[in-house]
Amino acid sequence: MRYVSLGLLLFGFWLALSGHYTAFLITIGALSTLFCVAVARRANALDDEGQPVHLFFGTLTYYPWLMWEIAKSGWTVTKIILNPRLPISPTMIKVRAGQKTAAGIATYANSITLTPGTMTVGVDGHDLTVHALVREGALDLKEGGMDRRVRRFEKGL
């Protein structure tokens, strides 16, 4: 399945960048795709982390949720910055990552950093050190909503 998805991805990328759809160019694109997939297979380069096809359905719910969280946090940070009193309360906290894999922990840490107002500054096993612009952002992370979402995503749900 990984080789098929890699082939479809590469061929689709070829078609998108080509812009010309003659029989010759489509044939060359298909042959190039087959060559690249064969090289990847020979190099044993496709594994769960390199080609995580099992996460495809999870992305359909996780990415829109993450975009919404980024937008909400961005709006909150904008309001804080535009407030003349600048009501910030910088906070450093440690949160425990409930993910099972290194890729899951990295996804959680990166999701925290992508959300405006919070930043993962350190990872030690399953313990993440996070800086939050306001105390409420730190408390939201402590509640574990994002951790649960990333765990569901890690399972491909």
Order of alpha helices (4+ residues) and beta strands (2+ residues): alpha-alpha-alpha-beta-alpha-beta-beta-alpha-alpha
